[in-house]
Amino acid sequence: MILGGGQICGTAGSKVDAPCEEADLEKAAKKGVEAEVVVKNGVATQITDGALL
């Protein structure tokens, strides 16, 4: 699950967790993005946009 609040996807400053696609995450990662990642058994299961933290 990838949740965005304007840095990965969604509306900047909205504080609403919009569902994002992998392509959104890849595009944001190339620019640089702050995010929290939950890893279970070596696999990222949830990525949350830093704007939501």
N, CA, C and O atoms as a CHARMM CRD file, in Angstrom:
* protein
*
  212
    1    1 MET  N      0.84500  -1.15700   0.00000 PROA 1      0.00000
    2    1 MET  CA     0.00000   0.00000   0.00000 PROA 1      0.00000
    3    1 MET  C      0.90000   1.23300   0.00000 PROA 1      0.00000
    4    1 MET  O      1.82600   1.32600   0.80700 PROA 1      0.00000
    5    2 ILE  N      0.63600   2.17100  -0.89300 PROA 2      0.00000
    6    2 ILE  CA     1.39800   3.41700  -0.99100 PROA 2      0.00000
    7    2 ILE  C      0.42500   4.57200  -0.77800 PROA 2      0.00000
    8    2 ILE  O     -0.54300   4.72100  -1.52400 PROA 2      0.00000
    9    3 LEU  N      0.68300   5.38200   0.23800 PROA 3      0.00000
   10    3 LEU  CA    -0.20300   6.48900   0.56800 PROA 3      0.00000
   11    3 LEU  C      0.51700   7.81100   0.37200 PROA 3      0.00000
   12    3 LEU  O      1.63700   7.99100   0.85100 PROA 3      0.00000
   13    4 GLY  N     -0.12400   8.73700  -0.33200 PROA 4      0.00000
   14    4 GLY  CA     0.49900  10.01600  -0.62500 PROA 4      0.00000
   15    4 GLY  C     -0.24900  11.18900  -0.03500 PROA 4      0.00000
   16    4 GLY  O     -1.47200  11.17000   0.10400 PROA 4      0.00000
   17    5 GLY  N      0.50900  12.20600   0.30500 PROA 5      0.00000
   18    5 GLY  CA    -0.06100  13.44600   0.82800 PROA 5      0.00000
   19    5 GLY  C      0.50600  14.65300   0.11100 PROA 5      0.00000
   20    5 GLY  O      0.55500  15.75300   0.66100 PROA 5      0.00000
   21    6 GLY  N      0.93700  14.43700  -1.13000 PROA 6      0.00000
   22    6 GLY  CA     1.45500  15.54300  -1.92400 PROA 6      0.00000
   23    6 GLY  C      2.87600  15.34900  -2.39200 PROA 6      0.00000
   24    6 GLY  O      3.26400  15.93300  -3.40400 PROA 6      0.00000
   25    7 GLN  N      3.67600  14.54500  -1.69300 PROA 7      0.00000
   26    7 GLN  CA     5.05200  14.31500  -2.13700 PROA 7      0.00000
   27    7 GLN  C      5.12300  13.15100  -3.12700 PROA 7      0.00000
   28    7 GLN  O      5.84300  13.23800  -4.12200 PROA 7      0.00000
   29    8 ILE  N      4.39600  12.07200  -2.87600 PROA 8      0.00000
   30    8 ILE  CA     4.38900  10.93000  -3.79400 PROA 8      0.00000
   31    8 ILE  C      3.25100  11.10000  -4.79600 PROA 8      0.00000
   32    8 ILE  O      3.46400  10.99500  -6.00400 PROA 8      0.00000
   33    9 CYS  N      2.06200  11.35900  -4.30500 PROA 9      0.00000
   34    9 CYS  CA     0.88600  11.66100  -5.12300 PROA 9      0.00000
   35    9 CYS  C     -0.11400  12.36800  -4.21900 PROA 9      0.00000
   36    9 CYS  O      0.14100  12.53800  -3.02700 PROA 9      0.00000
   37   10 GLY  N     -1.24000  12.77900  -4.76900 PROA 10     0.00000
   38   10 GLY  CA    -2.23500  13.48900  -3.97500 PROA 10     0.00000
   39   10 GLY  C     -1.99300  14.98800  -4.00900 PROA 10     0.00000
   40   10 GLY  O     -1.12200  15.47600  -4.72900 PROA 10     0.00000
   41   11 THR  N     -2.76800  15.70100  -3.23000 PROA 11     0.00000
   42   11 THR  CA    -2.71100  17.15700  -3.20700 PROA 11     0.00000
   43   11 THR  C     -1.80600  17.63200  -2.07600 PROA 11     0.00000
   44   11 THR  O     -2.02300  17.28100  -0.91600 PROA 11     0.00000
   45   12 ALA  N     -0.80700  18.41700  -2.40500 PROA 12     0.00000
   46   12 ALA  CA     0.13300  18.92700  -1.39600 PROA 12     0.00000
   47   12 ALA  C     -0.61100  19.69900  -0.31700 PROA 12     0.00000
   48   12 ALA  O     -1.47500  20.52600  -0.60900 PROA 12     0.00000
   49   13 GLY  N     -0.26100  19.41600   0.93900 PROA 13     0.00000
   50   13 GLY  CA    -0.82500  20.12700   2.06600 PROA 13     0.00000
   51   13 GLY  C     -2.20100  19.66200   2.49300 PROA 13     0.00000
   52   13 GLY  O     -2.77300  20.21100   3.43500 PROA 13     0.00000
   53   14 SER  N     -2.74500  18.65600   1.81400 PROA 14     0.00000
   54   14 SER  CA    -4.10600  18.23400   2.12600 PROA 14     0.00000
   55   14 SER  C     -4.19000  17.37500   3.38600 PROA 14     0.00000
   56   14 SER  O     -5.24300  17.31600   4.02100 PROA 14     0.00000
   57   15 LYS  N     -3.10300  16.71500   3.75000 PROA 15     0.00000
   58   15 LYS  CA    -3.05700  15.77600   4.87800 PROA 15     0.00000
   59   15 LYS  C     -4.04600  14.62800   4.69500 PROA 15     0.00000
   60   15 LYS  O     -4.40800  13.96400   5.66600 PROA 15     0.00000
   61   16 VAL  N     -4.48400  14.38900   3.46000 PROA 16     0.00000
   62   16 VAL  CA    -5.36700  13.27100   3.14500 PROA 16     0.00000
   63   16 VAL  C     -4.51900  12.19300   2.49700 PROA 16     0.00000
   64   16 VAL  O     -3.75100  12.46500   1.57300 PROA 16     0.00000
   65   17 ASP  N     -4.66000  10.96400   2.98500 PROA 17     0.00000
   66   17 ASP  CA    -3.83400   9.87200   2.45800 PROA 17     0.00000
   67   17 ASP  C     -4.45700   9.28900   1.18900 PROA 17     0.00000
   68   17 ASP  O     -5.32900   8.42100   1.24200 PROA 17     0.00000
   69   18 ALA  N     -3.98500   9.79200   0.05400 PROA 18     0.00000
   70   18 ALA  CA    -4.44700   9.32900  -1.25500 PROA 18     0.00000
   71   18 ALA  C     -3.68900   8.06400  -1.64300 PROA 18     0.00000
   72   18 ALA  O     -2.47500   8.00300  -1.44900 PROA 18     0.00000
   73   19 PRO  N     -4.36700   7.05300  -2.18500 PROA 19     0.00000
   74   19 PRO  CA    -3.66400   5.86000  -2.65100 PROA 19     0.00000
   75   19 PRO  C     -2.83800   6.19300  -3.89400 PROA 19     0.00000
   76   19 PRO  O     -3.32200   6.86300  -4.80700 PROA 19     0.00000
   77   20 CYS  N     -1.60000   5.72500  -3.92500 PROA 20     0.00000
   78   20 CYS  CA    -0.68500   6.00000  -5.03400 PROA 20     0.00000
   79   20 CYS  C     -0.34200   4.70700  -5.75700 PROA 20     0.00000
   80   20 CYS  O     -0.51100   3.61200  -5.22100 PROA 20     0.00000
   81   21 GLU  N      0.13700   4.85200  -6.96800 PROA 21     0.00000
   82   21 GLU  CA     0.60500   3.72400  -7.77000 PROA 21     0.00000
   83   21 GLU  C      2.12700   3.62400  -7.65100 PROA 21     0.00000
   84   21 GLU  O      2.78900   4.57700  -7.24000 PROA 21     0.00000
   85   22 GLU  N      2.67200   2.46100  -8.01400 PROA 22     0.00000
   86   22 GLU  CA     4.13000   2.28100  -7.97900 PROA 22     0.00000
   87   22 GLU  C      4.83300   3.30100  -8.87000 PROA 22     0.00000
   88   22 GLU  O      5.90900   3.78800  -8.52300 PROA 22     0.00000
   89   23 ALA  N      4.24100   3.62600 -10.00400 PROA 23     0.00000
   90   23 ALA  CA     4.85000   4.60500 -10.92200 PROA 23     0.00000
   91   23 ALA  C      4.97600   5.97000 -10.25700 PROA 23     0.00000
   92   23 ALA  O      5.95400   6.68300 -10.48000 PROA 23     0.00000
   93   24 ASP  N      3.97300   6.34200  -9.42600 PROA 24     0.00000
   94   24 ASP  CA     4.03800   7.61000  -8.68600 PROA 24     0.00000
   95   24 ASP  C      5.22100   7.59800  -7.73400 PROA 24     0.00000
   96   24 ASP  O      5.95500   8.58000  -7.63100 PROA 24     0.00000
   97   25 LEU  N      5.40600   6.47300  -7.03200 PROA 25     0.00000
   98   25 LEU  CA     6.49700   6.33900  -6.07500 PROA 25     0.00000
   99   25 LEU  C      7.84900   6.40800  -6.77500 PROA 25     0.00000
  100   25 LEU  O      8.76400   7.08000  -6.29700 PROA 25     0.00000
  101   26 GLU  N      7.97800   5.72000  -7.89800 PROA 26     0.00000
  102   26 GLU  CA     9.24400   5.72600  -8.63500 PROA 26     0.00000
  103   26 GLU  C      9.59000   7.13500  -9.11500 PROA 26     0.00000
  104   26 GLU  O     10.74400   7.55500  -9.02600 PROA 26     0.00000
  105   27 LYS  N      8.60000   7.86200  -9.61900 PROA 27     0.00000
  106   27 LYS  CA     8.81900   9.23100 -10.09000 PROA 27     0.00000
  107   27 LYS  C      9.24300  10.13400  -8.93400 PROA 27     0.00000
  108   27 LYS  O     10.16800  10.93300  -9.07600 PROA 27     0.00000
  109   28 ALA  N      8.56700  10.00800  -7.78600 PROA 28     0.00000
  110   28 ALA  CA     8.89800  10.81600  -6.61100 PROA 28     0.00000
  111   28 ALA  C     10.28400  10.46800  -6.07700 PROA 28     0.00000
  112   28 ALA  O     11.02900  11.35500  -5.65900 PROA 28     0.00000
  113   29 ALA  N     10.63200   9.18000  -6.08900 PROA 29     0.00000
  114   29 ALA  CA    11.92900   8.74700  -5.56800 PROA 29     0.00000
  115   29 ALA  C     13.07900   9.34300  -6.37800 PROA 29     0.00000
  116   29 ALA  O     14.13700   9.64100  -5.82400 PROA 29     0.00000
  117   30 LYS  N     12.87900   9.51600  -7.67600 PROA 30     0.00000
  118   30 LYS  CA    13.92300  10.10600  -8.51800 PROA 30     0.00000
  119   30 LYS  C     14.18100  11.56200  -8.14800 PROA 30     0.00000
  120   30 LYS  O     15.29600  12.05700  -8.30400 PROA 30     0.00000
  121   31 LYS  N     13.14300  12.25100  -7.65400 PROA 31     0.00000
  122   31 LYS  CA    13.27300  13.64700  -7.22500 PROA 31     0.00000
  123   31 LYS  C     13.77300  13.74200  -5.78600 PROA 31     0.00000
  124   31 LYS  O     14.39200  14.73200  -5.39500 PROA 31     0.00000
  125   32 GLY  N     13.49900  12.70700  -5.01000 PROA 32     0.00000
  126   32 GLY  CA    13.81400  12.70500  -3.58400 PROA 32     0.00000
  127   32 GLY  C     12.52500  12.92000  -2.80500 PROA 32     0.00000
  128   32 GLY  O     11.81000  13.89400  -3.03500 PROA 32     0.00000
  129   33 VAL  N     12.23500  12.02700  -1.89800 PROA 33     0.00000
  130   33 VAL  CA    10.99400  12.11000  -1.13300 PROA 33     0.00000
  131   33 VAL  C     11.22700  11.54800   0.26700 PROA 33     0.00000
  132   33 VAL  O     11.96500  10.58000   0.44700 PROA 33     0.00000
  133   34 GLU  N     10.59000  12.16800   1.24700 PROA 34     0.00000
  134   34 GLU  CA    10.63700  11.66200   2.61000 PROA 34     0.00000
  135   34 GLU  C      9.45100  10.72500   2.78500 PROA 34     0.00000
  136   34 GLU  O      8.32900  11.06700   2.41300 PROA 34     0.00000
  137   35 ALA  N      9.69200   9.53700   3.35300 PROA 35     0.00000
  138   35 ALA  CA     8.61500   8.57500   3.53000 PROA 35     0.00000
  139   35 ALA  C      8.91400   7.65100   4.69800 PROA 35     0.00000
  140   35 ALA  O     10.06700   7.47300   5.09100 PROA 35     0.00000
  141   36 GLU  N      7.86700   7.07200   5.24100 PROA 36     0.00000
  142   36 GLU  CA     8.00000   6.02900   6.26100 PROA 36     0.00000
  143   36 GLU  C      7.66800   4.71000   5.57800 PROA 36     0.00000
  144   36 GLU  O      6.66500   4.60700   4.87200 PROA 36     0.00000
  145   37 VAL  N      8.50900   3.70300   5.78800 PROA 37     0.00000
  146   37 VAL  CA     8.31900   2.41000   5.13500 PROA 37     0.00000
  147   37 VAL  C      8.17400   1.33200   6.20500 PROA 37     0.00000
  148   37 VAL  O      8.99700   1.23000   7.11500 PROA 37     0.00000
  149   38 VAL  N      7.11500   0.52800   6.08200 PROA 38     0.00000
  150   38 VAL  CA     6.90900  -0.61600   6.96900 PROA 38     0.00000
  151   38 VAL  C      7.37400  -1.84600   6.20700 PROA 38     0.00000
  152   38 VAL  O      6.89900  -2.12000   5.10500 PROA 38     0.00000
  153   39 VAL  N      8.31600  -2.59300   6.80600 PROA 39     0.00000
  154   39 VAL  CA     8.87400  -3.78000   6.16700 PROA 39     0.00000
  155   39 VAL  C      8.50700  -5.01300   6.99000 PROA 39     0.00000
  156   39 VAL  O      8.71900  -5.04600   8.20200 PROA 39     0.00000
  157   40 LYS  N      7.95500  -6.02600   6.32000 PROA 40     0.00000
  158   40 LYS  CA     7.63100  -7.29900   6.95600 PROA 40     0.00000
  159   40 LYS  C      8.27500  -8.40600   6.14800 PROA 40     0.00000
  160   40 LYS  O      8.05100  -8.51300   4.94200 PROA 40     0.00000
  161   41 ASN  N      9.06900  -9.22400   6.80300 PROA 41     0.00000
  162   41 ASN  CA     9.76000 -10.32900   6.14200 PROA 41     0.00000
  163   41 ASN  C     10.57100  -9.85800   4.94400 PROA 41     0.00000
  164   41 ASN  O     10.62600 -10.54000   3.92000 PROA 41     0.00000
  165   42 GLY  N     11.20400  -8.68700   5.06900 PROA 42     0.00000
  166   42 GLY  CA    12.06600  -8.17100   4.02500 PROA 42     0.00000
  167   42 GLY  C     11.34200  -7.51100   2.86200 PROA 42     0.00000
  168   42 GLY  O     11.97100  -7.16500   1.86200 PROA 42     0.00000
  169   43 VAL  N     10.01800  -7.33100   2.97600 PROA 43     0.00000
  170   43 VAL  CA     9.23300  -6.73900   1.89700 PROA 43     0.00000
  171   43 VAL  C      8.50600  -5.51300   2.42500 PROA 43     0.00000
  172   43 VAL  O      7.88500  -5.55900   3.48700 PROA 43     0.00000
  173   44 ALA  N      8.58500  -4.40500   1.67300 PROA 44     0.00000
  174   44 ALA  CA     7.85100  -3.20500   2.04900 PROA 44     0.00000
  175   44 ALA  C      6.35900  -3.46500   1.87000 PROA 44     0.00000
  176   44 ALA  O      5.91100  -3.78500   0.76900 PROA 44     0.00000
  177   45 THR  N      5.58900  -3.32700   2.95300 PROA 45     0.00000
  178   45 THR  CA     4.15100  -3.57400   2.88300 PROA 45     0.00000
  179   45 THR  C      3.35500  -2.27100   2.88700 PROA 45     0.00000
  180   45 THR  O      2.21100  -2.23800   2.43200 PROA 45     0.00000
  181   46 GLN  N      3.95400  -1.20500   3.39700 PROA 46     0.00000
  182   46 GLN  CA     3.27900   0.09400   3.40100 PROA 46     0.00000
  183   46 GLN  C      4.31800   1.19400   3.29700 PROA 46     0.00000
  184   46 GLN  O      5.33300   1.17200   3.99200 PROA 46     0.00000
  185   47 ILE  N      4.05500   2.16300   2.41700 PROA 47     0.00000
  186   47 ILE  CA     4.91500   3.33200   2.24800 PROA 47     0.00000
  187   47 ILE  C      4.03100   4.55300   2.42600 PROA 47     0.00000
  188   47 ILE  O      3.04200   4.71200   1.71100 PROA 47     0.00000
  189   48 THR  N      4.37600   5.41600   3.37100 PROA 48     0.00000
  190   48 THR  CA     3.56800   6.59700   3.66600 PROA 48     0.00000
  191   48 THR  C      4.38300   7.84700   3.39500 PROA 48     0.00000
  192   48 THR  O      5.49500   8.00500   3.89900 PROA 48     0.00000
  193   49 ASP  N      3.81700   8.72200   2.60000 PROA 49     0.00000
  194   49 ASP  CA     4.38000  10.01000   2.23300 PROA 49     0.00000
  195   49 ASP  C      4.78500  10.79700   3.48200 PROA 49     0.00000
  196   49 ASP  O      4.02500  10.85600   4.44900 PROA 49     0.00000
  197   50 GLY  N      5.95700  11.39000   3.46900 PROA 50     0.00000
  198   50 GLY  CA     6.43300  12.16600   4.59500 PROA 50     0.00000
  199   50 GLY  C      5.53200  13.33500   4.97700 PROA 50     0.00000
  200   50 GLY  O      5.53500  13.76700   6.13000 PROA 50     0.00000
  201   51 ALA  N      4.76000  13.85100   4.02000 PROA 51     0.00000
  202   51 ALA  CA     3.84800  14.95200   4.29600 PROA 51     0.00000
  203   51 ALA  C      2.71900  14.53200   5.23200 PROA 51     0.00000
  204   51 ALA  O      2.07500  15.37900   5.85100 PROA 51     0.00000
  205   52 LEU  N      2.48000  13.22700   5.33500 PROA 52     0.00000
  206   52 LEU  CA     1.41300  12.72600   6.19800 PROA 52     0.00000
  207   52 LEU  C      1.90000  12.42100   7.60300 PROA 52     0.00000
  208   52 LEU  O      1.09500  12.20200   8.50800 PROA 52     0.00000
  209   53 LEU  N      3.20900  12.40400   7.78900 PROA 53     0.00000
  210   53 LEU  CA     3.75900  12.00000   9.09600 PROA 53     0.00000
  211   53 LEU  C      3.72600  13.13500  10.09600 PROA 53     0.00000
  212   53 LEU  O      4.14900  12.96400  11.23900 PROA 53     0.00000
